[in-house]
Amino acid sequence: MIFSHESDSGSKGELGIDEHGALYWNGNPVVTEQKITLKWWVNLSAILAALSTVVLAILTTATYFGDIQLRDKYVQVVSSYEKQIVLYKNEIKLLKEKSDEYKLYIEQAKKSIESNYVDKHKNKKTLNK
């Protein structure tokens, strides 16, 4: 006997364990397991719930790894766009520099043409006199 108890109503109870480790209450074995019989639809719903849990676990894992691949692809695309933007900015800078050079060239050409024109007219005027 391990434990003994007496209730307020006067009933007594004793808890004990035999040499094989079985539990007894008042000398009677305590049943700790019992076969449960469920209806077929309860069994089917339990099986379906277990299968859907497995499918959801697989889908969640696939989504996680798919997100990693998508994230890597996104990073690659963004970095390539950033590289393109840097190239375009450099091209724009070069074009601005060339346009400034062309503006100077055009100004010089205008001045040259004007000076040549003025010189020709001066020569004509001096020849005519």
Phi, psi and omega per residue, in radians:
M1 nan 2.348 3.136
I2 -1.777 -0.723 -2.998
F3 -2.497 2.469 3.096
S4 -2.270 2.457 -3.074
H5 -2.497 2.466 3.042
E6 -2.185 2.200 -3.103
S7 -1.442 2.996 3.127
D8 -1.117 -0.470 -3.127
S9 -1.422 -0.103 3.084
G10 1.741 -0.097 3.129
S11 -1.359 2.490 -3.101
K12 -1.902 2.647 3.079
G13 -2.509 2.492 3.121
E14 -2.268 2.376 3.128
L15 -1.917 2.325 -3.121
G16 -2.589 2.901 3.102
I17 -2.268 2.335 3.112
D18 -1.505 -3.063 -3.080
E19 -1.216 -0.262 3.109
H20 -1.666 0.002 3.122
G21 1.535 0.201 3.112
A22 -1.420 2.525 -3.083
L23 -1.633 2.390 -3.120
Y24 -2.255 2.489 3.017
W25 -2.177 2.079 -3.075
N26 0.936 0.659 3.082
G27 1.480 -0.152 -3.140
N28 -1.744 2.431 3.126
P29 -1.143 2.446 3.085
V30 -1.541 2.142 -3.138
V31 -1.431 2.037 -3.122
T32 -1.843 -0.113 3.058
E33 -2.445 2.576 -3.112
Q34 -2.678 2.444 -3.136
K35 -1.296 2.283 3.131
I36 -1.882 2.298 3.089
T37 -1.933 2.090 3.134
L38 -1.849 2.806 3.089
K39 -1.240 2.772 -3.044
W40 -1.059 -0.652 -3.102
W41 -1.246 -0.493 3.073
V42 -1.237 -0.750 3.076
N43 -1.063 -0.781 3.132
L44 -1.075 -0.752 -3.142
S45 -1.160 -0.612 3.086
A46 -1.154 -0.710 3.116
I47 -1.149 -0.777 3.119
L48 -1.094 -0.679 3.110
A49 -1.119 -0.720 3.122
A50 -1.149 -0.760 3.129
L51 -1.121 -0.735 3.135
S52 -1.163 -0.567 3.074
T53 -1.124 -0.730 3.114
V54 -1.134 -0.769 3.136
V55 -1.089 -0.763 3.118
L56 -1.101 -0.671 3.105
A57 -1.108 -0.735 3.131
I58 -1.135 -0.788 -3.140
L59 -1.116 -0.687 3.127
T60 -1.124 -0.746 3.110
T61 -1.113 -0.773 3.129
A62 -1.104 -0.702 3.107
T63 -1.107 -0.725 3.136
Y64 -1.040 -0.884 -3.120
F65 -1.223 -0.574 3.054
G66 -1.120 -0.701 3.097
D67 -1.100 -0.657 3.119
I68 -1.104 -0.785 3.136
Q69 -1.135 -0.717 3.108
L70 -1.126 -0.696 3.128
R71 -1.107 -0.733 3.101
D72 -1.106 -0.749 3.122
K73 -1.100 -0.734 3.118
Y74 -1.058 -0.771 3.134
V75 -1.086 -0.716 3.111
Q76 -1.100 -0.774 -3.122
V77 -1.137 -0.797 -3.132
V78 -1.105 -0.743 -3.138
S79 -1.153 -0.627 3.099
S80 -1.186 -0.667 3.074
Y81 -1.131 -0.700 3.110
E82 -1.092 -0.693 3.092
K83 -1.105 -0.739 3.121
Q84 -1.089 -0.724 -3.140
I85 -1.085 -0.746 3.111
V86 -1.083 -0.757 3.105
L87 -1.070 -0.785 3.131
Y88 -1.101 -0.708 3.106
K89 -1.079 -0.730 3.103
N90 -1.111 -0.732 3.109
E91 -1.095 -0.715 3.125
I92 -1.105 -0.728 3.115
K93 -1.075 -0.778 3.111
L94 -1.105 -0.724 3.123
L95 -1.114 -0.694 3.092
K96 -1.102 -0.744 3.113
E97 -1.096 -0.768 3.123
K98 -1.139 -0.688 3.139
S99 -1.128 -0.655 3.059
D100 -1.109 -0.719 3.095
E101 -1.101 -0.746 3.134
Y102 -1.144 -0.674 3.098
K103 -1.052 -0.794 3.101
L104 -1.080 -0.748 3.127
Y105 -1.072 -0.769 3.139
I106 -1.121 -0.743 3.113
E107 -1.063 -0.765 3.131
Q108 -1.117 -0.707 3.130
A109 -1.122 -0.745 3.111
K110 -1.052 -0.811 3.140
K111 -1.079 -0.715 3.137
S112 -1.125 -0.777 3.140
I113 -1.115 -0.777 -3.142
E114 -1.090 -0.774 -3.128
S115 -1.148 -0.687 3.082
N116 -1.108 -0.735 3.141
Y117 -1.109 -0.803 -3.141
V118 -1.115 -0.734 3.128
D119 -1.081 -0.737 3.137
K120 -1.092 -0.755 -3.132
H121 -1.205 -0.596 3.078
K122 -1.145 -0.732 3.128
N123 -1.108 -0.706 3.134
K124 -1.120 -0.725 -3.125
K125 -1.162 -0.698 3.136
T126 -1.228 -0.578 3.107
L127 -1.231 -0.660 -3.123
N128 -1.225 -0.404 -3.098
K129 -1.431 nan nan
